[in-house]
């Protein structure tokens, strides 16, 4: 990150270090490419985003694939139940086999069952949408649990939705507690898409604020008119593994209400950390 205090000190992953301190290059696991698997996953994600079924030509063109190669892959996915093929329209959509996989994944995730009551309590008490997300390094986070209130406002998000790890309120926490080189964090930040993009220096100051008070806030940057508040959950090695987030209309979120919701989120997140590490 950028130097501060006249260049004498640099802020590095939450620790004050001399500006000339050397940082060991981050070791990342080498993953050997498996094109068929990568293409199959890309097809599933494309159809998951599409509002309607797609033909094999449309799929191939969207993903820059050879049509014959795409056809072979979708046929295998249909045979495995991960895609559904309509003989009348000759188009593909997600299949029921994915529901079974998703259900098994959630049932095997003890964090989800522990987080759900906490999300329900906060959503009901404050009339907000709450969600729990699982972090995957700095690449992405996945929503693993969700709760909505009876209030008129409800944020549309589904369990299984993927988002960039550094986006929104959770993203400020991810940057604050990630043991990653500043240049990688900045590189990931530059790829983010916001409704109202924050200036990088402004975002860094909000990351430091999130570190000090243990909760992150996004006031309309990610989604216009929506305030998001997030609290971190840690594992036994003090790594941030999950977050709890509350989303509400910015017009109803004055500072007193925001801090009260943040306090409840922190209490629930700390309890989940204790349960996860016990």
C-alpha positions as CSV (number, residue, x, y, z in Angstrom):
1,X,0.0,0.0,0.0
2,X,1.0,3.6,-0.3
3,X,3.5,5.1,2.1
4,X,2.3,7.3,4.9
5,X,3.8,9.6,7.5
6,X,6.1,11.4,5.0
7,X,7.4,8.2,3.5
8,X,9.0,6.9,6.7
9,X,6.6,4.2,7.3
10,X,4.6,1.9,5.0
11,X,1.3,0.2,6.0
12,X,1.6,-3.5,5.1
13,X,-1.1,-6.0,5.7
14,X,-2.1,-4.4,8.9
15,X,1.4,-4.1,10.4
16,X,3.5,-1.0,10.5
17,X,6.8,-1.8,8.9
18,X,9.8,0.3,7.7
19,X,9.3,1.6,4.2
20,X,12.4,-0.3,3.0
21,X,11.4,-3.6,4.5
22,X,11.5,-6.6,2.1
23,X,8.5,-8.7,1.7
24,X,8.8,-12.3,0.7
25,X,7.1,-13.1,-2.6
26,X,3.8,-14.8,-2.1
27,X,3.9,-18.5,-2.8
28,X,0.9,-19.6,-4.8
29,X,0.0,-23.2,-5.6
30,X,0.7,-24.1,-9.1
31,X,-2.4,-25.4,-10.7
32,X,-2.0,-27.4,-13.9
33,X,-4.7,-26.3,-16.5
34,X,-7.3,-28.9,-17.4
35,X,-9.1,-27.3,-20.3
36,X,-12.1,-29.6,-20.4
37,X,-12.9,-29.0,-16.7
38,X,-12.4,-25.2,-17.1
39,X,-14.8,-25.1,-20.1
40,X,-17.4,-27.2,-18.3
41,X,-17.4,-24.9,-15.3
42,X,-17.6,-21.9,-17.6
43,X,-20.6,-23.3,-19.4
44,X,-22.4,-24.0,-16.0
45,X,-21.7,-20.4,-14.9
46,X,-22.8,-18.9,-18.2
47,X,-26.1,-20.8,-18.0
48,X,-26.5,-19.9,-14.4
49,X,-26.3,-16.2,-15.3
50,X,-28.4,-16.4,-18.4
51,X,-32.1,-15.5,-17.9
52,X,-33.1,-18.1,-20.5
53,X,-31.8,-21.3,-22.0
54,X,-29.1,-21.2,-24.7
55,X,-28.3,-23.2,-27.8
56,X,-24.9,-24.7,-28.2
57,X,-23.9,-22.2,-30.8
58,X,-24.7,-19.3,-28.5
59,X,-22.9,-20.9,-25.6
60,X,-19.8,-21.5,-27.8
61,X,-19.8,-18.0,-29.1
62,X,-20.2,-16.5,-25.7
63,X,-17.2,-18.4,-24.3
64,X,-15.0,-18.3,-27.4
65,X,-15.1,-22.1,-27.8
66,X,-15.2,-24.3,-30.9
67,X,-18.8,-25.3,-31.4
68,X,-18.0,-29.0,-31.8
69,X,-15.9,-29.0,-28.5
70,X,-18.8,-27.2,-26.7
71,X,-21.3,-29.8,-28.0
72,X,-19.2,-32.7,-26.6
73,X,-19.0,-31.0,-23.2
74,X,-22.7,-30.1,-22.9
75,X,-23.7,-33.6,-23.9
76,X,-21.6,-35.0,-21.0
77,X,-23.1,-32.5,-18.6
78,X,-26.6,-33.5,-19.7
79,X,-25.7,-37.1,-19.2
80,X,-24.5,-36.3,-15.7
81,X,-27.8,-34.4,-14.9
82,X,-26.0,-31.1,-14.5
83,X,-27.7,-29.6,-17.6
84,X,-31.1,-30.1,-19.1
85,X,-31.7,-30.3,-22.9
86,X,-35.0,-29.3,-24.5
87,X,-35.6,-31.3,-27.6
88,X,-38.1,-28.8,-28.9
89,X,-36.0,-25.7,-28.7
90,X,-32.6,-27.4,-28.9
91,X,-31.4,-25.3,-25.9
92,X,-29.7,-26.0,-22.6
93,X,-30.4,-24.9,-19.1
94,X,-29.1,-25.9,-15.6
95,X,-30.2,-29.4,-14.6
96,X,-31.5,-30.9,-11.3
97,X,-28.2,-32.6,-10.6
98,X,-26.8,-29.2,-9.5
99,X,-29.5,-28.9,-6.8
100,X,-28.4,-32.2,-5.3
101,X,-24.8,-31.1,-5.3
102,X,-25.7,-27.8,-3.7
103,X,-27.9,-29.4,-1.1
104,X,-25.1,-31.9,-0.1
105,X,-22.6,-29.0,0.1
106,X,-24.8,-27.0,2.4
107,X,-25.6,-30.0,4.6
108,X,-22.0,-30.7,5.0
109,X,-21.2,-27.1,6.0
110,X,-21.6,-26.8,9.7
111,X,-21.0,-23.1,9.6
112,X,-24.2,-22.6,7.6
113,X,-26.3,-24.3,10.2
114,X,-24.6,-22.3,13.0
115,X,-24.9,-19.0,11.2
116,X,-28.6,-19.2,10.1
117,X,-30.1,-18.5,13.6
118,X,-27.8,-15.4,13.9
119,X,-28.9,-14.1,10.5
120,X,-32.5,-14.7,11.4
121,X,-32.2,-12.7,14.7
122,X,-30.6,-9.7,13.1
123,X,-32.9,-9.7,10.1
124,X,-36.0,-9.8,12.3
125,X,-34.8,-7.3,14.8
126,X,-33.7,-4.6,12.4
127,X,-35.8,-5.2,9.3
128,X,-32.7,-5.9,7.0
129,X,-31.5,-8.6,4.7
130,X,-28.7,-10.6,6.2
131,X,-26.3,-13.1,4.7
132,X,-23.3,-15.1,5.5
133,X,-20.4,-15.5,3.0
134,X,-17.5,-17.9,2.8
135,X,-14.2,-16.4,1.7
136,X,-11.9,-17.9,-0.9
137,X,-8.6,-16.1,-0.5
138,X,-8.8,-12.8,-2.4
139,X,-10.5,-14.3,-5.4
140,X,-14.2,-14.5,-4.4
141,X,-16.7,-15.0,-1.6
142,X,-19.8,-17.2,-1.8
143,X,-23.1,-16.6,-0.1
144,X,-23.8,-19.7,2.1
145,X,-26.8,-18.6,4.2
146,X,-29.4,-15.9,3.9
147,X,-32.3,-14.3,5.9
148,X,-34.9,-11.7,4.9
149,X,-37.2,-9.7,7.1
150,X,-40.9,-8.7,6.6
151,X,-39.8,-5.2,5.8
152,X,-40.7,-3.8,2.3
153,X,-37.0,-3.7,1.3
154,X,-35.3,-7.0,0.4
155,X,-32.0,-7.3,-1.3
156,X,-32.2,-9.9,-4.1
157,X,-29.4,-12.4,-3.6
158,X,-29.3,-16.2,-3.7
159,X,-27.4,-18.8,-1.7
160,X,-24.5,-19.8,-3.9
161,X,-24.1,-16.4,-5.4
162,X,-20.4,-15.5,-6.0
163,X,-18.9,-12.0,-5.6
164,X,-15.3,-10.6,-5.8
165,X,-13.7,-11.0,-2.4
166,X,-12.7,-7.3,-2.1
167,X,-16.1,-5.8,-3.0
168,X,-18.6,-4.1,-0.6
169,X,-18.3,-4.1,3.2
170,X,-17.0,-7.6,3.4
171,X,-14.3,-6.7,1.0
172,X,-12.9,-4.0,3.3
173,X,-12.6,-6.6,6.0
174,X,-11.0,-9.1,3.6
175,X,-8.3,-6.5,2.7
176,X,-7.8,-5.5,6.3
177,X,-7.2,-9.0,7.6
178,X,-5.6,-10.6,4.6
179,X,-2.0,-11.6,5.0
180,X,-1.3,-10.6,1.4
181,X,1.1,-8.2,-0.3
182,X,-0.3,-4.7,-0.9
183,X,0.4,-4.9,-4.7
184,X,-1.8,-7.9,-5.0
185,X,-4.6,-6.2,-3.0
186,X,-4.4,-3.2,-5.2
187,X,-4.4,-5.3,-8.4
188,X,-7.6,-7.0,-7.3
189,X,-9.1,-3.7,-6.3
190,X,-8.6,-2.3,-9.8
191,X,-10.7,-5.1,-11.2
192,X,-13.8,-4.4,-9.1
193,X,-17.0,-3.0,-10.5
194,X,-19.0,-0.6,-8.3
195,X,-22.2,1.5,-8.8
196,X,-20.2,4.4,-7.3
197,X,-16.5,3.5,-7.3
198,X,-14.5,4.7,-4.3
199,X,-11.2,6.4,-4.8
200,X,-8.4,3.9,-4.0
201,X,-6.9,6.1,-1.3
202,X,-10.3,6.6,0.2
203,X,-10.9,2.9,0.1
204,X,-7.6,2.2,1.9
205,X,-8.6,4.6,4.7
206,X,-11.9,2.7,5.0
207,X,-10.0,-0.6,5.1
208,X,-7.9,0.7,8.0
209,X,-11.0,1.9,9.8
210,X,-12.5,-1.6,9.3
211,X,-9.4,-3.1,10.8
212,X,-9.6,-0.9,13.9
213,X,-13.3,-1.3,14.7
214,X,-13.6,-4.9,13.4
215,X,-16.5,-4.2,11.1
216,X,-16.7,-2.9,7.5
217,X,-19.2,-0.5,5.9
218,X,-20.2,0.2,2.3
219,X,-22.4,3.3,2.0
220,X,-23.7,3.1,-1.6
221,X,-20.5,2.3,-3.3
222,X,-21.4,-1.2,-4.3
223,X,-25.2,-0.8,-4.7
224,X,-26.6,2.7,-5.0
225,X,-28.9,3.6,-2.1
226,X,-27.9,0.6,-0.1
227,X,-25.8,0.5,3.0
228,X,-24.0,-2.8,3.9
229,X,-22.4,-3.6,7.2
230,X,-20.2,-6.7,7.7
231,X,-18.4,-8.4,10.6
232,X,-15.6,-11.1,10.3
233,X,-15.5,-14.6,11.5
234,X,-12.0,-16.2,12.1
235,X,-10.6,-19.7,12.3
236,X,-8.1,-21.1,14.8
237,X,-5.2,-19.4,12.9
238,X,-6.9,-16.0,13.1
239,X,-7.7,-16.0,9.4
240,X,-10.9,-14.5,8.2
241,X,-13.0,-17.4,6.8
242,X,-16.5,-15.9,6.7
243,X,-18.5,-12.8,7.1
244,X,-21.9,-11.8,8.4
245,X,-23.5,-8.9,6.4
246,X,-26.6,-6.8,6.9
247,X,-28.1,-4.7,4.0
248,X,-30.6,-1.9,4.4
249,X,-31.8,1.3,2.6
250,X,-29.3,4.1,3.1
251,X,-32.1,6.6,3.8
252,X,-33.0,4.6,6.9
253,X,-29.5,4.0,8.1
254,X,-28.4,6.9,10.3
255,X,-25.2,6.6,12.4
256,X,-26.9,5.4,15.5
257,X,-28.8,2.6,13.7
258,X,-25.7,1.6,11.8
259,X,-23.6,1.3,14.9
260,X,-26.3,-0.7,16.7
261,X,-26.6,-3.2,13.8
262,X,-22.8,-3.4,13.6
263,X,-22.7,-4.2,17.4
264,X,-25.1,-7.0,16.9
265,X,-23.3,-8.4,13.9
266,X,-20.0,-8.3,15.9
267,X,-21.5,-10.1,18.8
268,X,-22.9,-12.8,16.5
269,X,-19.7,-13.1,14.5
270,X,-17.5,-13.4,17.7
271,X,-19.8,-16.2,18.9
272,X,-19.4,-18.0,15.6
273,X,-15.7,-17.6,15.8
274,X,-15.7,-19.2,19.3
275,X,-17.9,-22.1,18.0
276,X,-15.8,-22.6,15.0
277,X,-12.5,-22.7,16.9
278,X,-13.7,-24.7,20.0
